[in-house]
Amino acid sequence: MSGVSEPAAEPPRPGGEAISLRGVVKRFGEITAVDGLDLDVPSGVCFGLLGPNGAGKSTTMRMLTAQTLADAGRISVLGYELPGESKQSRLEMGVVPQLDNLDVELTCRQILAVFARLYRVPRAEREAAIERALRIANLLPRADTIVRELSGGMRRRLLVARGLIHEPRLLLLDEPTVGLDPQIRQELWTLIDNLRSGGVTVLMSTHYIEEAERLADTVAVMSAGRIIAEGTPAELVAAHAGEQVLEVYGPPDRLAEVAALAAANGWTSRRSGPAVAIMRAETLNGAAPDGVRRPANLEDAFVALTGEEIE
């Protein structure tokens, strides 16, 4: 709207940590969703927050945007203390929600124009900012298409473009590829990887293990509202699953025998579809059953840590 002056955004604050949480607690009645959470996300990395449903990932993401207020603890985002300075921090971060909340009657360009204004992009720079966001999300050919005519993958890319309209220092992705088919998920992975390569700090909560293993520099495994393990994907695999996994296939009674054998020998094992998977196969002695050996992966480490299967 012409004639309306726009307050200038505050200059960015320096700091090595994009996000810092100390002793954060969030309760919903008798349920403790986040329980004394300590978490540091360095600037310039892609950080994956991995965990099963109910682990506290989405609650943590909502606290980082002050949509949910912590009951205890300290939260700092981009050098700003929350919730008191949440408005300032939001001006310097982008958010891609788990649920699609796009206005289906607007075009891609119109949605980005609205958010360019909300994020205080200077009027003279808005057109260029919109073009840049459309280009990053590979949506230039669809710039003037209304949202209800876009595919699910295009809408997800538009959500990312919306979060990038103001060139944020930090991008929060809450389950960024949930519900998408594998081909579209690959497109989003490429986009996220390019952002990280461009210096944007990315915090991504996900329950897709392959997503965390492929994209994240560091992964934190969350369970019951706490971080129970943290490291690079390779470090977590080595520490909790070893180098190799032995998979033994057979009918249910055979699998029960193998599980009992593993328990008797103190081997870490889990049911993996039609097989029993035994961790650290490289250390097994002559009592090991016949089976197929394969490299250990992050899913093996995750199940060893949490005891839960996730996609």
C-alpha positions in Angstrom: 0.0 0.0 0.0 1.6 3.3 -1.1 2.4 5.9 1.5 2.9 3.4 4.3 6.4 3.5 5.8 7.9 0.1 6.8 10.1 -0.3 9.8 13.5 -1.6 9.0 14.5 -5.1 10.2 17.1 -5.1 12.9 20.7 -6.1 11.8 21.6 -9.7 12.2 23.3 -10.8 15.4 26.6 -12.7 15.1 27.0 -16.1 16.8 28.2 -19.6 16.1 25.0 -21.3 17.1 21.9 -20.7 15.1 19.8 -22.5 17.7 20.4 -23.2 21.4 18.0 -24.9 23.8 18.8 -25.6 27.5 16.7 -27.6 29.8 13.5 -27.0 27.8 10.3 -28.5 29.1 6.8 -28.5 27.5 3.8 -30.1 29.1 0.3 -30.6 27.8 -1.7 -31.4 31.0 -0.2 -34.6 32.4 1.8 -35.3 29.2 5.4 -34.1 29.0 6.0 -33.7 25.3 9.5 -32.2 25.7 11.5 -33.2 28.8 14.6 -31.2 29.7 15.8 -30.8 26.1 19.3 -29.6 25.4 20.1 -29.0 21.7 22.6 -26.9 19.7 22.4 -26.3 16.0 25.6 -24.7 14.5 25.2 -22.1 11.8 25.5 -23.2 8.2 24.6 -26.9 8.6 21.7 -29.2 7.8 20.6 -30.6 11.1 18.2 -33.5 11.2 15.9 -34.1 14.1 14.9 -37.8 13.9 12.3 -39.6 15.9 9.1 -41.6 16.0 5.7 -40.1 16.2 5.2 -38.6 19.7 9.0 -38.0 20.3 8.5 -34.3 20.7 9.8 -33.1 17.3 6.9 -31.0 16.2 6.5 -29.5 19.6 10.1 -28.5 19.6 9.7 -26.9 16.2 6.6 -24.9 17.4 8.6 -23.6 20.4 11.3 -22.3 18.1 8.8 -20.1 16.4 7.0 -19.2 19.7 3.8 -20.8 18.5 4.1 -22.9 21.6 5.7 -21.5 24.8 8.0 -23.6 26.9 7.1 -24.2 30.5 10.8 -24.2 31.6 14.3 -23.7 30.1 16.0 -21.3 27.7 15.6 -21.0 24.0 17.8 -18.9 21.7 17.3 -18.6 18.0 19.8 -16.6 15.8 21.0 -14.8 19.0 17.5 -13.8 20.1 16.0 -15.0 23.4 12.5 -16.5 23.1 9.7 -15.8 23.6 10.6 -12.1 24.3 12.5 -11.6 21.0 10.5 -14.0 18.9 9.3 -11.3 16.5 12.9 -10.4 15.7 14.0 -13.9 15.2 11.0 -14.7 12.9 12.1 -11.9 10.6 15.4 -13.7 10.0 14.1 -17.3 9.7 11.9 -19.1 7.2 9.4 -21.7 8.2 8.0 -24.6 6.1 5.1 -26.2 8.1 4.2 -29.8 8.0 0.7 -29.0 6.8 -0.1 -27.2 3.6 -1.7 -23.9 4.6 -1.5 -22.1 1.2 -4.4 -19.9 0.0 -5.7 -22.0 -2.9 -7.3 -19.0 -4.7 -4.1 -17.1 -5.1 -1.4 -17.6 -7.7 2.2 -18.5 -6.7 3.3 -15.0 -7.5 0.6 -13.4 -5.4 1.3 -15.6 -2.4 5.0 -14.7 -2.5 4.1 -11.0 -2.9 2.1 -11.2 0.3 4.8 -12.8 2.2 7.5 -10.5 0.8 5.6 -7.6 2.4 5.0 -9.5 5.7 8.7 -10.2 5.9 9.5 -6.5 5.3 11.3 -7.1 2.0 11.9 -3.5 0.8 9.4 -2.5 -1.9 12.0 -1.8 -4.5 13.4 -5.4 -4.0 10.2 -7.4 -3.9 9.9 -8.2 -7.6 13.5 -9.5 -7.7 12.9 -11.5 -4.4 9.8 -13.1 -5.9 11.6 -14.1 -9.0 14.5 -15.5 -7.0 12.2 -17.6 -4.8 10.3 -18.9 -7.8 13.6 -19.8 -9.5 15.0 -21.6 -6.4 11.8 -23.7 -6.1 11.7 -24.3 -9.9 8.3 -22.7 -10.2 8.9 -19.9 -12.7 6.8 -21.6 -15.4 4.0 -21.8 -12.8 4.3 -18.3 -11.4 0.8 -17.2 -12.4 -1.0 -20.5 -11.8 -3.5 -20.6 -8.9 -2.6 -22.9 -6.1 -5.5 -25.3 -6.4 -4.2 -26.2 -9.9 -0.8 -27.2 -8.7 0.3 -30.8 -7.9 1.2 -31.8 -4.4 4.9 -31.6 -5.1 4.6 -28.1 -6.6 2.6 -26.9 -3.6 5.3 -28.2 -1.3 8.0 -26.4 -3.3 5.9 -23.2 -3.1 5.8 -23.6 0.7 9.6 -23.7 0.6 9.8 -20.7 -1.8 7.4 -18.8 0.6 9.8 -19.5 3.5 12.8 -18.2 1.5 11.3 -15.0 0.1 13.3 -12.8 2.5 16.6 -14.8 2.2 16.5 -16.1 5.8 19.6 -17.2 7.7 17.7 -20.2 9.1 15.1 -22.4 7.6 12.9 -24.7 9.8 11.4 -27.7 7.9 8.8 -29.7 9.8 8.4 -33.1 8.0 9.1 -31.4 4.7 8.3 -34.4 2.4 5.5 -36.1 4.5 2.9 -37.7 2.2 4.9 -37.2 -1.0 5.7 -39.9 -3.5 9.4 -40.9 -3.9 10.0 -39.0 -7.1 8.7 -35.7 -5.6 10.6 -36.4 -2.4 13.8 -36.6 -4.5 13.0 -33.1 -5.9 12.6 -31.6 -2.5 15.8 -33.3 -1.3 17.7 -31.6 -4.1 16.3 -28.3 -3.2 17.1 -28.7 0.5 20.7 -29.8 -0.3 21.2 -26.8 -2.5 20.1 -24.5 0.3 22.5 -26.0 2.7 25.3 -25.7 0.1 24.4 -22.0 -0.2 25.0 -21.4 3.5 21.5 -21.5 4.9 21.2 -23.2 8.2 18.5 -25.9 7.9 16.8 -27.6 10.9 14.7 -30.5 9.5 12.5 -32.6 11.7 11.6 -35.9 9.9 10.5 -39.5 10.5 12.0 -40.6 7.1 15.3 -42.1 8.0 16.6 -42.1 4.5 15.9 -38.3 4.4 18.1 -37.7 7.4 20.8 -40.0 6.3 21.1 -38.3 2.9 20.7 -34.7 3.8 21.8 -34.0 7.4 25.4 -33.1 8.4 24.4 -34.0 12.0 21.5 -36.1 13.2 19.9 -36.0 16.7 17.7 -38.9 17.7 14.8 -37.8 19.8 12.7 -40.1 22.0 10.2 -39.2 24.8 11.1 -35.5 24.6 14.8 -35.9 24.9 17.9 -36.2 22.7 19.2 -39.8 23.2 22.0 -39.7 20.6 23.7 -37.2 18.3 26.4 -37.3 15.6 26.9 -37.6 11.9 24.9 -40.4 10.3 28.1 -42.4 9.9 29.0 -41.9 13.6 25.6 -43.1 14.8 25.7 -46.1 12.6 29.2 -47.1 13.8 28.3 -46.5 17.5 24.9 -48.3 17.6 24.8 -50.8 14.7 28.4 -51.5 13.8 29.7 -52.2 10.3 27.5 -55.1 9.2 24.1 -56.5 9.8 23.2 -60.2 9.4 19.7 -60.8 8.1 18.3 -64.2 8.6 15.2 -65.1 6.6 12.7 -67.9 7.2 9.2 -68.9 8.5 8.0 -67.4 11.8 9.2 -70.4 13.9 12.7 -70.1 12.4 12.8 -66.3 13.1 11.7 -67.0 16.7 14.6 -69.4 17.1 17.1 -66.8 15.7 15.7 -64.1 18.0 16.1 -66.4 21.0 19.7 -67.3 19.9 20.6 -63.6 19.6 19.2 -62.9 23.1 21.1 -65.8 24.6 24.4 -64.6 23.1 23.7 -60.9 23.9 23.5 -59.9 20.3 21.4 -56.8 19.5 18.7 -57.9 17.0 15.4 -56.7 15.6 12.6 -58.0 13.4 13.0 -56.6 10.0 10.0 -57.6 7.8 10.4 -61.3 6.9 13.8 -61.5 8.6 15.6 -61.1 11.9 18.5 -58.5 11.7 21.5 -59.0 14.0 23.7 -56.0 14.5 27.5 -55.9 14.5 27.7 -59.0 12.3 31.4 -58.4 11.9 31.9 -59.4 15.6 29.8 -62.6 15.6 31.4 -65.9 16.4 30.9 -69.3 15.0 27.5 -69.6 16.6 26.0 -67.1 14.1 23.3 -68.5 11.9 23.4 -68.6 8.1 22.1 -65.4 6.6 22.7 -62.4 4.3 25.2 -59.8 5.4 24.8 -56.2 4.4 26.3 -52.8 5.5 24.6 -51.3 8.6 22.6 -48.1 8.0 21.0 -45.4 10.0 17.7 -47.3 10.3 19.5 -50.1 12.2 21.1 -47.5 14.5 17.7 -45.8 15.1 15.9 -49.1 16.0 18.8 -50.1 18.3 18.4 -46.7 20.1 14.7 -46.4 20.3 13.3 -49.9 19.8 10.8 -48.4 17.3 10.3 -48.9 13.6 9.6 -45.8 11.5 9.5 -45.3 7.7 
